[in-house]
Every structure is written in C-alpha cells, then in structure tokens.
Amino acid sequence: MATAQHQASPGTPSGGEEPFHFDYEDVKTVEGRGELRTGTRDLAALRLERCLHAIEGAQGSLLEIGCGAGRYTRSFLHYRPELQVYGCDISRIALAEARAADATGKIEYKLGDALNLPYVDNSFDIVLLFDVFEHVTDVGKAADEVARVLKPGGVFHCFVPCEGNRRTIFSILRHSKRIPIHRWKRDHIGHIQILTTGQMKRGLEQRGLHVTNVTFSFHLLGQIHDVADYWRREMLSKESLPSWQRTLVKAVSRAIFVPTWRLAYFEDTWRRHDPKAIGVHITCVKEIRSA
C-alpha cells in the first residue's frame, strides 16, 4: 500500500502534526485520467498553457514527477513531440493506467518516490510537477531531488497549491470547524502541507533553482470552486446521508461548478500577477556552477 504519512521535517512547512496516511493505490484516488488540450478555457487548460509557455525553447528530455495516470505527459508529447518524455509516480495503479493510455508507446514511466527519484544526477533538461509538493512529508527533500536530476541550465516548472497564502478564502477558513477545508483536502486528496508562495520561492532559490517567473491562479472564483468541490466529496462520503440530501448536494455543487470552472479561467488570466490566490505557477532555471 502506498501511503503518505504526515510528519513535518525541520524547516518544512506543515499543515498539522497528527499522523496521517493516504492510500495512493486506491483506484478512487488516481489523478491524471483523460486527455488535456489547450484552448478549452478552463483551469486545467490554464495550467497546461502556462507550462508550455514556460518550457518554450527548451529541448531534450522532460520528466514529470507525480504524473499519475499520465494526462499531462501525454499532452506534453502531443504539443512537443520532439522531446523525450518521462513520467514518474508513487502509484502502481496510476502508472498502469498511464501506460495503457499511451497509444504512442513513446513515454517511459517509472515507479518512484518524489523524495528518492529513480534517476541519476543531471538527467533531464526539463523537470515538471503539478500538485506534488503539498503531498510529500518533506518539501525540502523533494526540492533537493528536483535540483539533483535537473541538468545545469535546465528548466523547472511547477504548479503548487499554496493554501497558506494570506488574503484568501483558505486563510479565512484555516481554523474553521464548520468548513474545515484543509481537513477535507487532507482526507480526500492527501494534502498534508499548507504552503505559501514565499516559502516555495525561498526553498527553490536555496537549492540553486533561480526563480524566473511566478504567476497565480485560483483567485476568488477558483477558491469557491475548490471549497464546493471538497464540501461535495465530504458530504457524499457519509454513508448515512439520505438519498434526497445526496441529490441536493450534487445539484448545489454542480450549480457552483459549472460557472466557476469556466469563469475562473478568465479571472485568473486577468489577475495572473495578483498574489491573492492559492494557485502558484513557478518557473526556475538551475544555476550553472563554474568548475
């Protein structure tokens, strides 16, 4: 059983201290299914578009850490077929789905932990990850591994939910008992770290990953979408919930999902440099040290 245990390392931001285990071999927790394309004007496309812009001009080999069922790796191969694309994930079930969905057979997938990647030093020209740092027990160690496998002068791009950022709905609900969004995200998706933009930037810079660009997403509408999403998951996880209440929960959440998923794209495009958000897109270049 693949699990994430909630334990903070010295200097590592954390969302709490109690032990926590999350099963990444549960088929219900697998992320990265389906296909992804630019131009659909939703939050998933926004991440892909910003990533493709960040790696524009970079050549060679590309690794996605935490690739899940391979939605992003397949998209990278589609838009950048000249690249050698690799994916790594801790879940055997997710990797089996990723391999089955790769009709080209060109993507090389490996089982591996973000804290101990199965690659030698300086292996890749591009390293990417989406929604990974908030899942690991030691954010600093995960950043060390990124820096280790990335070639000097290589590009690193990541999307990080920085749910500890101030002036957000998440900061307002940080200690809420009525709407415990941080607990919901821990229990249903395995978020065990509550990070901030500043912490991420400082941690990457300390490892020779020089931050060249930072943009933001999941502003007001995206956060409303997120809260509604995890409220729905929490409510529907209650076996004792009457069927009429289940129907009501689904109807209410859908009424929120449909407009916010699309409108958030436009809000985030307009406010891409506004830090009052929980979605952070960071691009770095690994320093080249003289001999």
VMD Tcl script that draws the C-alpha trace (Angstrom):
set ca {
  {0.00 0.00 0.00}
  {1.41 3.36 -0.99}
  {0.82 5.96 1.67}
  {1.75 9.49 2.59}
  {2.48 9.99 6.27}
  {2.00 13.40 7.78}
  {5.22 14.27 9.59}
  {6.99 17.58 9.31}
  {10.76 17.77 8.84}
  {12.77 20.64 10.35}
  {12.18 23.77 8.31}
  {9.42 22.15 6.30}
  {6.02 23.91 6.24}
  {3.26 21.69 7.54}
  {-0.48 21.69 7.91}
  {-0.53 19.93 11.30}
  {1.20 17.38 13.47}
  {-1.10 14.38 13.77}
  {-0.10 11.16 11.93}
  {-1.93 10.72 8.65}
  {-1.88 8.02 6.00}
  {-3.22 8.28 2.46}
  {-3.61 5.33 0.11}
  {-2.29 6.13 -3.37}
  {-3.09 2.60 -4.56}
  {-6.82 3.19 -4.12}
  {-8.29 3.42 -7.60}
  {-10.58 6.23 -6.40}
  {-7.61 8.48 -5.61}
  {-5.88 8.24 -9.01}
  {-5.38 11.61 -10.69}
  {-4.42 12.38 -14.28}
  {-7.08 10.48 -16.21}
  {-8.46 11.66 -19.54}
  {-6.92 13.94 -22.13}
  {-5.94 17.58 -21.88}
  {-5.66 20.26 -24.56}
  {-5.11 23.99 -24.67}
  {-7.85 26.40 -25.68}
  {-10.69 24.87 -23.66}
  {-10.71 27.90 -21.34}
  {-10.84 26.10 -18.02}
  {-8.47 25.76 -15.08}
  {-6.87 22.54 -16.30}
  {-6.05 24.10 -19.67}
  {-4.67 27.17 -17.92}
  {-2.05 25.07 -16.12}
  {-1.03 23.37 -19.35}
  {-0.84 26.64 -21.27}
  {1.35 28.31 -18.67}
  {3.62 25.27 -18.52}
  {4.04 25.09 -22.29}
  {4.93 28.78 -22.29}
  {7.48 28.22 -19.51}
  {9.31 25.45 -21.38}
  {9.11 27.08 -24.80}
  {12.50 26.79 -26.47}
  {13.82 24.11 -24.10}
  {14.95 20.93 -25.82}
  {15.95 17.40 -24.89}
  {14.40 15.29 -22.16}
  {11.37 16.08 -19.97}
  {10.40 14.47 -16.66}
  {7.06 14.90 -14.95}
  {7.20 13.97 -11.26}
  {3.89 12.71 -9.88}
  {2.45 12.05 -13.32}
  {-0.47 9.93 -12.09}
  {-2.39 8.38 -14.98}
  {-0.40 10.47 -17.45}
  {-2.76 13.21 -18.65}
  {-0.04 15.87 -18.66}
  {2.72 13.63 -20.03}
  {0.52 12.73 -22.99}
  {-0.22 16.43 -23.52}
  {3.49 17.30 -23.50}
  {4.18 14.63 -26.10}
  {1.28 15.94 -28.20}
  {2.47 19.57 -28.20}
  {6.22 18.89 -28.05}
  {6.73 15.62 -29.97}
  {10.45 16.30 -30.38}
  {11.01 15.89 -26.63}
  {11.86 12.64 -24.86}
  {9.06 12.40 -22.27}
  {9.31 10.55 -18.96}
  {6.85 10.16 -16.10}
  {7.35 9.06 -12.51}
  {4.77 8.29 -9.82}
  {4.45 6.51 -6.48}
  {1.29 4.65 -7.51}
  {1.49 1.37 -9.42}
  {-2.20 1.59 -10.31}
  {-1.80 5.09 -11.75}
  {1.24 4.06 -13.80}
  {-0.60 1.03 -15.19}
  {-3.34 3.37 -16.39}
  {-0.77 5.79 -17.82}
  {0.96 3.07 -19.83}
  {-2.36 1.74 -21.12}
  {-3.43 5.22 -22.24}
  {-0.20 5.97 -24.10}
  {-1.13 4.95 -27.63}
  {2.29 6.03 -28.95}
  {4.35 3.87 -26.59}
  {6.94 6.66 -26.55}
  {6.58 7.77 -22.92}
  {8.78 5.99 -20.39}
  {7.14 5.59 -16.99}
  {8.87 4.58 -13.75}
  {7.71 3.82 -10.25}
  {9.34 6.21 -7.83}
  {9.02 8.47 -4.82}
  {9.42 12.25 -5.16}
  {11.75 12.07 -2.15}
  {14.02 9.50 -3.82}
  {13.73 9.71 -7.60}
  {14.98 6.66 -9.56}
  {17.26 8.70 -11.83}
  {20.94 9.66 -11.77}
  {22.14 13.23 -11.25}
  {21.71 15.77 -14.07}
  {19.44 13.52 -16.14}
  {16.83 15.91 -17.55}
  {16.67 19.20 -19.44}
  {13.15 19.90 -18.15}
  {11.53 18.82 -14.87}
  {7.85 19.48 -14.20}
  {5.40 18.77 -11.44}
  {1.81 19.66 -10.71}
  {0.18 19.29 -7.28}
  {3.02 17.32 -5.70}
  {4.79 19.38 -3.03}
  {1.67 19.54 -0.86}
  {1.56 15.71 -0.75}
  {5.09 14.93 0.43}
  {6.31 14.59 4.00}
  {9.44 16.68 3.35}
  {9.10 19.54 0.88}
  {12.79 20.43 1.12}
  {13.86 16.90 0.22}
  {11.51 16.87 -2.77}
  {13.03 20.15 -3.97}
  {16.51 18.65 -3.45}
  {15.56 15.79 -5.75}
  {14.30 18.17 -8.43}
  {17.59 20.07 -8.32}
  {19.58 16.82 -8.37}
  {18.04 15.30 -11.50}
  {17.77 18.59 -13.45}
  {20.74 19.47 -15.66}
  {22.56 22.76 -15.05}
  {20.79 25.41 -17.12}
  {17.68 23.22 -17.22}
  {14.13 24.47 -16.70}
  {11.92 23.56 -13.76}
  {8.24 24.48 -13.75}
  {5.65 23.61 -11.13}
  {2.11 24.29 -10.07}
  {1.73 24.41 -6.30}
  {-1.46 24.88 -4.27}
  {-0.21 27.42 -1.72}
  {-3.17 27.15 0.60}
  {-1.40 29.06 3.36}
  {-1.33 32.29 1.35}
  {-2.83 35.27 3.11}
  {-5.88 37.23 1.94}
  {-7.59 34.14 0.53}
  {-10.70 32.15 1.41}
  {-8.39 29.38 2.57}
  {-6.66 31.65 5.06}
  {-10.04 32.77 6.41}
  {-11.09 29.13 6.84}
  {-7.73 27.97 8.23}
  {-9.16 27.12 11.68}
  {-12.83 26.78 10.74}
  {-14.73 23.90 12.30}
  {-17.84 24.47 10.20}
  {-15.99 24.49 6.86}
  {-12.69 22.68 7.57}
  {-11.39 22.88 4.00}
  {-7.82 21.93 4.94}
  {-9.00 18.72 6.64}
  {-11.25 17.91 3.71}
  {-8.36 18.24 1.28}
  {-6.13 16.16 3.52}
  {-8.67 13.36 3.86}
  {-9.92 13.25 0.28}
  {-6.83 14.06 -1.81}
  {-3.85 13.73 0.55}
  {-2.79 17.36 1.06}
  {-0.55 17.22 4.14}
  {1.33 20.51 3.69}
  {-0.06 24.03 3.90}
  {2.41 26.06 1.83}
  {2.91 29.69 0.90}
  {4.37 31.37 -2.19}
  {7.21 32.86 -0.17}
  {8.20 29.52 1.34}
  {8.28 27.87 -2.06}
  {10.33 30.62 -3.71}
  {12.90 30.70 -0.90}
  {13.20 26.92 -0.81}
  {13.81 26.65 -4.54}
  {16.33 29.51 -4.61}
  {18.28 27.90 -1.76}
  {18.77 24.84 -3.96}
  {20.17 26.70 -6.94}
  {16.84 26.86 -8.76}
  {16.63 30.52 -9.66}
  {13.04 31.71 -9.93}
  {12.50 33.47 -13.27}
  {8.70 33.80 -13.29}
  {5.75 33.49 -10.92}
  {2.08 33.76 -11.86}
  {-1.10 32.98 -9.95}
  {-4.44 31.24 -10.38}
  {-7.31 30.05 -8.19}
  {-8.30 33.53 -7.16}
  {-11.79 34.12 -5.75}
  {-13.81 32.02 -8.21}
  {-11.32 29.17 -8.25}
  {-11.32 29.04 -4.47}
  {-15.11 28.96 -4.37}
  {-14.96 26.08 -6.84}
  {-12.42 24.25 -4.65}
  {-14.44 24.67 -1.45}
  {-17.61 23.47 -3.18}
  {-15.75 20.50 -4.66}
  {-14.46 19.25 -1.31}
  {-17.70 20.02 0.51}
  {-19.36 17.75 -2.03}
  {-16.77 15.00 -1.50}
  {-17.12 15.22 2.27}
  {-20.91 15.12 2.21}
  {-21.13 12.25 -0.26}
  {-18.61 10.23 1.77}
  {-21.18 9.94 4.58}
  {-22.91 6.61 4.13}
  {-25.77 7.67 6.37}
  {-26.68 10.66 4.18}
  {-30.29 10.22 2.91}
  {-30.73 9.90 -0.84}
  {-32.64 13.17 -1.12}
  {-29.77 15.02 0.56}
  {-27.30 13.37 -1.81}
  {-29.34 14.60 -4.73}
  {-29.44 18.08 -3.24}
  {-25.68 18.14 -2.59}
  {-24.98 17.10 -6.19}
  {-27.35 19.73 -7.57}
  {-25.94 22.56 -5.44}
  {-22.32 21.66 -6.16}
  {-22.99 21.36 -9.88}
  {-24.66 24.79 -9.86}
  {-21.40 26.16 -8.45}
  {-19.00 24.02 -10.52}
  {-20.26 24.85 -13.99}
  {-19.86 28.64 -13.93}
  {-16.80 28.84 -11.65}
  {-14.68 26.31 -13.61}
  {-15.03 28.42 -16.77}
  {-15.20 31.92 -15.32}
  {-12.18 31.30 -13.10}
  {-10.08 30.89 -16.26}
  {-10.86 34.45 -17.30}
  {-10.42 35.81 -13.78}
  {-7.04 34.09 -13.46}
  {-5.92 35.33 -16.85}
  {-6.84 38.89 -15.89}
  {-5.30 38.61 -12.40}
  {-2.32 36.40 -13.27}
  {0.08 38.66 -11.31}
  {-2.21 39.15 -8.30}
  {-0.87 37.10 -5.33}
  {-4.24 36.91 -3.55}
  {-4.62 33.35 -4.80}
  {-3.82 29.78 -3.81}
  {-2.61 28.51 -7.20}
  {1.05 29.35 -7.85}
  {2.91 28.66 -11.11}
  {6.69 28.90 -10.65}
  {9.39 28.69 -13.32}
  {13.07 28.27 -12.43}
  {16.39 27.74 -14.15}
  {19.08 25.64 -12.44}
  {22.28 27.55 -11.90}
  {25.41 26.61 -13.84}
  {28.32 26.44 -11.44}
  {31.82 27.06 -12.74}
  {34.34 24.29 -12.18}
}
mol new
graphics top color blue
foreach p $ca { graphics top sphere $p radius 0.5 }
foreach p [lrange $ca 0 end-1] q [lrange $ca 1 end] { graphics top cylinder $p $q radius 0.2 }
display resetview
